[in-house]
Amino acid sequence: MAKKSLIPSSERNLNNHTSAKRILYPPRNSKPAKLWLWITSVLIIGAIILGSVSYITWNWLRNLQITFGAGNTPSTINVTTFNVQRTATYADLNFTVVNAQYAISFPDDTIQTGSALVRLNMHVTNKSTDQVSVIYYDVARLLVPGSKPIAPTNVHLSTGPKPGSSEMGWIDFPVAKSVQLSTLRLQLGSVAIGETLLTIPFSGPFDPNHYAGKTSRQSLTIWYNFSGNVLVYHLTSVNILYAYRGTQAKVGQQFYVLNFAVDNNNGITVSPGLGFDYIRLIINGYDTPPIDNTMPYSFNAGKHAVAGRVVYVGPAGMKTLNIAFLLQVVQGQNHYSVSL
């Protein structure tokens, strides 16, 4: 005879349901949750430590000064100084080489390509009324006996002092060890564009006025008839220059500046045009127009001593200037000569 179960059928069904549920959905283990909490904590702490180290490292690198070249410290640098005190003019600026210094390195120059450096301490003055720009990397060269011209590696000067001002600074050149400062020379001028080169030797013969402008006083008077009205031109002087308004003359050339004072004794305004239109310098048989002009287009009635200039480029060292005034209304021109 089969035994009857003492467990009610409803309870048996409940137990069977619970067992099936445990098979499908096993109970969760609390250990993985704790593991994830531990890992998250470690990551947060690591991020905080990494951020702190990065910040400290960044501040250290920001304040670190790296010197390329010789690893001398300021306290061990041996500097040799040679007093120069020589001045010459290039591109309408006066350049004074105050002194030349030699050292294996300088603490304020981290750009070094040679075994040593020569530093030229400079005083630059702009006495003109023009803003003059100089690119020292293009025009400044150190001349060392037996070597090719040396370009600067570092410049502590502006591209040019403002009109009527001056500045101090330095130019560094890479050199071999043990150069003799007294044998060096500074060259200013661009070979690439054919400029007249200025050279300042640090010792020996030196003519500081060789490239300085010269003025030739004149007393030529020209009566210029324009459309029946006569204007009187007084040539007061001629400036002979190696530079004009910040532009250096090309090799073998100079600037010739003709300065006029013009009288208009007529009762009406006379308008012959600008100097570009009718004033020429005859060079090698050809009429050469001016490269610059300040002559007014018109001269008011009764005005006297109206100043103006016309500027030409010609061969260096001309002793006589042949000037032509074009008639304009009809063909022809009048010629005039002056000695310099």
C-alpha positions as CSV (number, residue, x, y, z in Angstrom):
1,M,0.0,0.0,0.0
2,A,1.5,3.4,-1.0
3,K,2.2,5.8,1.8
4,K,0.5,9.1,1.8
5,S,2.5,12.2,2.2
6,L,1.9,14.1,5.3
7,I,2.9,17.4,3.6
8,P,-0.1,19.2,2.1
9,S,-0.1,19.5,-1.7
10,S,-0.2,23.4,-1.5
11,E,3.0,23.4,0.6
12,R,4.7,20.9,-1.8
13,N,3.8,23.2,-4.7
14,L,5.3,26.2,-2.9
15,N,8.6,24.3,-2.2
16,N,8.8,23.2,-5.8
17,H,8.3,26.8,-7.0
18,T,10.9,28.1,-4.6
19,S,13.5,25.5,-5.7
20,A,12.9,26.4,-9.4
21,K,13.3,30.1,-8.6
22,R,16.6,29.5,-6.9
23,I,17.8,27.6,-9.9
24,L,16.8,30.5,-12.3
25,Y,17.8,33.3,-9.9
26,P,20.6,32.2,-7.6
27,P,21.1,34.4,-4.5
28,R,23.4,37.4,-4.9
29,N,26.8,37.3,-3.2
30,S,27.7,40.5,-1.3
31,K,31.5,40.0,-1.9
32,P,31.6,41.3,-5.5
33,A,29.8,44.6,-4.4
34,K,32.5,45.1,-1.8
35,L,35.2,44.4,-4.3
36,W,33.9,47.0,-6.7
37,L,33.7,49.5,-3.9
38,W,37.3,48.8,-3.0
39,I,38.4,49.2,-6.6
40,T,36.5,52.5,-7.0
41,S,38.2,53.9,-3.9
42,V,41.6,52.9,-5.1
43,L,41.0,54.6,-8.5
44,I,39.8,57.8,-6.8
45,I,42.8,57.9,-4.5
46,G,45.2,57.2,-7.4
47,A,43.6,60.1,-9.5
48,I,44.1,62.5,-6.6
49,I,47.8,61.4,-6.2
50,L,48.4,61.6,-9.9
51,G,46.9,65.1,-10.1
52,S,49.0,66.3,-7.2
53,V,52.2,64.9,-8.7
54,S,51.4,66.5,-12.1
55,Y,50.8,69.9,-10.6
56,I,54.0,69.8,-8.6
57,T,56.0,68.6,-11.7
58,W,54.4,71.4,-13.9
59,N,55.4,74.1,-11.4
60,W,58.9,72.7,-11.2
61,L,59.3,72.6,-15.0
62,R,57.9,76.1,-15.3
63,N,60.5,77.5,-13.0
64,L,63.4,75.5,-14.4
65,Q,65.9,77.3,-16.7
66,I,67.5,75.1,-19.3
67,T,70.8,76.4,-20.9
68,F,71.9,74.9,-24.2
69,G,75.6,74.8,-24.9
70,A,78.3,75.1,-22.2
71,G,77.0,74.2,-18.7
72,N,78.7,77.1,-16.9
73,T,77.0,78.8,-14.1
74,P,77.1,82.6,-13.7
75,S,79.6,82.2,-10.9
76,T,82.1,80.3,-13.0
77,I,81.9,82.4,-16.3
78,N,85.1,84.1,-17.2
79,V,84.4,87.2,-19.4
80,T,87.1,89.1,-21.3
81,T,86.2,92.6,-22.3
82,F,87.8,94.9,-24.9
83,N,86.8,98.6,-25.0
84,V,86.0,99.8,-28.5
85,Q,83.9,103.1,-28.3
86,R,83.7,103.6,-32.1
87,T,80.7,105.1,-34.0
88,A,79.6,105.0,-37.6
89,T,76.4,105.6,-39.6
90,Y,74.4,102.9,-41.4
91,A,70.8,103.4,-42.8
92,D,70.6,106.8,-41.0
93,L,71.3,105.2,-37.6
94,N,74.4,105.9,-35.6
95,F,75.9,102.6,-34.3
96,T,78.4,102.7,-31.4
97,V,80.3,99.6,-30.5
98,V,80.8,100.2,-26.8
99,N,82.8,97.1,-26.1
100,A,83.4,93.5,-27.2
101,Q,83.2,90.6,-24.8
102,Y,84.4,87.0,-25.1
103,A,83.1,84.1,-23.0
104,I,82.4,80.4,-23.3
105,S,78.7,81.4,-22.7
106,F,76.5,84.1,-21.2
107,P,73.8,83.3,-18.7
108,D,71.2,85.5,-20.5
109,D,71.8,83.9,-23.9
110,T,70.5,80.3,-24.1
111,I,71.0,80.1,-27.9
112,Q,74.5,79.0,-28.6
113,T,75.9,77.1,-31.6
114,G,79.7,77.6,-31.3
115,S,82.4,76.8,-28.8
116,A,82.2,80.4,-27.4
117,L,80.5,83.7,-27.9
118,V,81.5,87.2,-28.7
119,R,79.1,89.8,-27.4
120,L,79.0,93.3,-28.8
121,N,77.5,95.8,-26.5
122,M,75.8,98.5,-28.7
123,H,74.4,102.0,-28.5
124,V,72.1,102.8,-31.4
125,T,70.8,106.3,-32.0
126,N,68.1,107.6,-34.5
127,K,68.6,111.3,-35.0
128,S,66.3,111.4,-38.0
129,T,62.6,112.1,-38.1
130,D,61.9,108.7,-39.7
131,Q,61.2,105.3,-38.2
132,V,64.1,103.1,-39.4
133,S,64.0,99.3,-39.3
134,V,67.0,97.1,-39.2
135,I,67.0,93.3,-39.2
136,Y,70.3,92.5,-37.5
137,Y,70.2,88.8,-38.5
138,D,70.4,89.9,-42.1
139,V,72.8,92.9,-41.9
140,A,75.1,92.4,-38.9
141,R,78.2,90.3,-39.4
142,L,81.3,89.7,-37.2
143,L,84.5,89.7,-39.2
144,V,87.1,87.3,-37.8
145,P,90.5,87.1,-39.5
146,G,90.8,83.9,-41.6
147,S,87.0,83.2,-41.3
148,K,83.9,83.8,-43.3
149,P,81.6,86.6,-42.0
150,I,79.7,85.3,-38.9
151,A,75.9,85.9,-38.5
152,P,74.5,86.6,-35.1
153,T,72.7,83.9,-33.1
154,N,70.9,86.2,-30.7
155,V,70.1,89.9,-30.7
156,H,68.9,92.0,-27.7
157,L,68.1,95.2,-29.7
158,S,64.8,96.4,-31.2
159,T,64.5,96.6,-35.0
160,G,65.2,100.3,-34.6
161,P,64.9,103.1,-32.1
162,K,62.1,105.6,-32.7
163,P,62.9,109.0,-34.2
164,G,64.9,111.2,-31.9
165,S,65.7,108.3,-29.5
166,S,68.4,105.8,-28.7
167,E,68.8,102.4,-27.0
168,M,71.3,100.1,-25.5
169,G,71.6,96.3,-26.2
170,W,73.8,93.5,-27.4
171,I,74.5,91.2,-30.4
172,D,76.0,87.7,-29.8
173,F,78.0,85.9,-32.4
174,P,79.2,82.2,-32.2
175,V,83.0,81.9,-32.4
176,A,85.8,79.4,-31.9
177,K,87.7,79.5,-28.6
178,S,90.4,82.0,-27.9
179,V,89.6,84.7,-30.5
180,Q,91.5,88.0,-30.2
181,L,88.9,90.7,-29.6
182,S,91.2,93.5,-30.9
183,T,91.4,91.9,-34.4
184,L,87.6,91.8,-34.9
185,R,85.4,94.1,-37.0
186,L,81.6,94.7,-37.2
187,Q,80.1,94.8,-40.7
188,L,76.7,96.3,-41.3
189,G,74.9,96.0,-44.5
190,S,73.1,93.4,-46.6
191,V,75.3,91.6,-49.2
192,A,72.2,89.9,-50.6
193,I,70.7,93.1,-51.9
194,G,74.0,94.8,-52.7
195,E,74.0,97.5,-50.0
196,T,77.1,99.6,-49.3
197,L,78.8,97.9,-46.4
198,L,79.8,99.7,-43.3
199,T,82.8,98.3,-41.3
200,I,83.9,99.2,-37.8
201,P,87.3,97.8,-36.8
202,F,87.8,97.4,-33.1
203,S,91.3,98.7,-33.3
204,G,93.7,100.3,-35.8
205,P,92.9,102.9,-38.5
206,F,89.3,104.1,-38.6
207,D,87.5,106.9,-40.4
208,P,84.2,107.5,-38.7
209,N,83.2,110.2,-41.2
210,H,83.7,108.1,-44.3
211,Y,80.0,107.1,-44.5
212,A,78.6,110.3,-42.9
213,G,76.5,112.6,-45.1
214,K,78.1,115.7,-46.6
215,T,76.5,119.0,-47.6
216,S,77.7,121.2,-50.5
217,R,76.4,124.8,-50.3
218,Q,75.1,126.2,-53.5
219,S,74.0,129.6,-54.9
220,L,72.5,128.6,-58.3
221,T,69.4,130.6,-59.4
222,I,67.0,129.3,-62.0
223,W,64.2,131.3,-63.7
224,Y,61.6,128.8,-64.8
225,N,58.9,129.9,-67.2
226,F,55.7,127.9,-66.9
227,S,52.8,129.0,-69.1
228,G,54.1,132.6,-69.2
229,N,54.6,132.8,-65.4
230,V,58.2,132.8,-64.1
231,L,59.1,131.0,-60.9
232,V,62.5,131.6,-59.3
233,Y,64.3,128.5,-58.0
234,H,67.2,129.0,-55.6
235,L,69.4,125.8,-55.2
236,T,70.6,126.3,-51.6
237,S,72.5,123.1,-51.1
238,V,73.1,119.5,-52.2
239,N,73.3,116.7,-49.7
240,I,75.5,113.7,-50.7
241,L,74.4,110.7,-48.6
242,Y,75.0,106.9,-48.3
243,A,71.6,106.6,-46.7
244,Y,68.3,108.3,-47.2
245,R,65.3,108.0,-44.9
246,G,66.5,104.6,-43.6
247,T,67.5,103.2,-47.0
248,Q,71.2,102.3,-47.5
249,A,72.7,103.1,-50.9
250,K,73.7,100.2,-53.1
251,V,77.4,99.5,-53.7
252,G,78.9,102.2,-55.9
253,Q,76.0,104.6,-55.5
254,Q,75.0,107.6,-53.4
255,F,71.9,109.7,-52.8
256,Y,72.0,113.3,-54.1
257,V,69.4,115.6,-52.4
258,L,68.8,119.0,-54.2
259,N,67.3,121.5,-51.8
260,F,65.4,124.5,-53.3
261,A,63.7,127.6,-52.1
262,V,61.2,128.9,-54.6
263,D,59.8,132.5,-55.1
264,N,56.5,133.2,-56.9
265,N,56.5,136.9,-57.7
266,N,53.4,136.6,-59.8
267,G,50.0,137.8,-58.7
268,I,48.5,134.4,-59.4
269,T,49.1,130.8,-58.2
270,V,51.4,128.9,-60.5
271,S,51.1,125.1,-60.7
272,P,54.0,123.5,-62.6
273,G,53.4,120.1,-61.0
274,L,55.5,118.1,-58.6
275,G,59.2,117.8,-58.9
276,F,58.7,114.3,-60.4
277,D,57.2,116.1,-63.4
278,Y,59.9,118.5,-64.6
279,I,63.2,118.3,-62.6
280,R,65.8,115.9,-63.8
281,L,69.4,114.9,-63.0
282,I,71.4,114.0,-66.2
283,I,73.5,110.9,-65.5
284,N,75.6,109.4,-68.3
285,G,73.6,111.4,-70.8
286,Y,70.2,110.3,-69.6
287,D,67.5,112.2,-67.8
288,T,67.0,110.6,-64.4
289,P,63.8,111.3,-62.5
290,P,63.9,111.8,-58.8
291,I,63.1,108.9,-56.4
292,D,61.6,111.3,-53.8
293,N,60.2,114.8,-53.9
294,T,58.8,117.4,-51.5
295,M,58.3,120.2,-54.0
296,P,54.7,121.4,-53.9
297,Y,52.4,121.0,-56.8
298,S,51.5,124.7,-56.8
299,F,53.1,128.0,-55.5
300,N,50.7,130.5,-54.2
301,A,50.7,134.1,-55.4
302,G,53.4,136.3,-53.8
303,K,54.9,133.4,-51.8
304,H,58.7,133.4,-51.2
305,A,61.3,130.9,-50.1
306,V,59.0,127.9,-50.4
307,A,61.2,125.0,-49.5
308,G,61.3,121.6,-51.3
309,R,63.7,118.9,-52.3
310,V,64.2,116.4,-55.1
311,V,66.3,113.3,-54.4
312,Y,68.3,111.2,-56.9
313,V,70.4,108.1,-57.0
314,G,73.6,108.3,-58.9
315,P,77.2,107.1,-59.0
316,A,79.2,107.6,-55.8
317,G,81.6,110.4,-55.8
318,M,80.2,112.7,-58.5
319,K,81.9,116.1,-58.5
320,T,79.5,117.8,-60.9
321,L,75.8,117.7,-61.2
322,N,74.0,118.4,-64.4
323,I,70.4,119.5,-63.7
324,A,67.6,119.8,-66.3
325,F,64.3,121.6,-66.0
326,L,61.8,120.3,-68.6
327,L,59.8,123.0,-70.4
328,Q,56.5,120.8,-70.2
329,V,54.3,123.0,-72.4
330,V,56.6,122.6,-75.4
331,Q,59.4,120.1,-76.1
332,G,62.9,120.9,-74.7
333,Q,64.7,121.5,-71.4
334,N,67.1,123.9,-69.8
335,H,70.4,122.6,-68.4
336,Y,72.4,123.9,-65.4
337,S,75.6,122.6,-63.7
338,V,76.9,122.9,-60.2
339,S,80.1,121.7,-58.6
340,L,80.1,119.7,-55.4
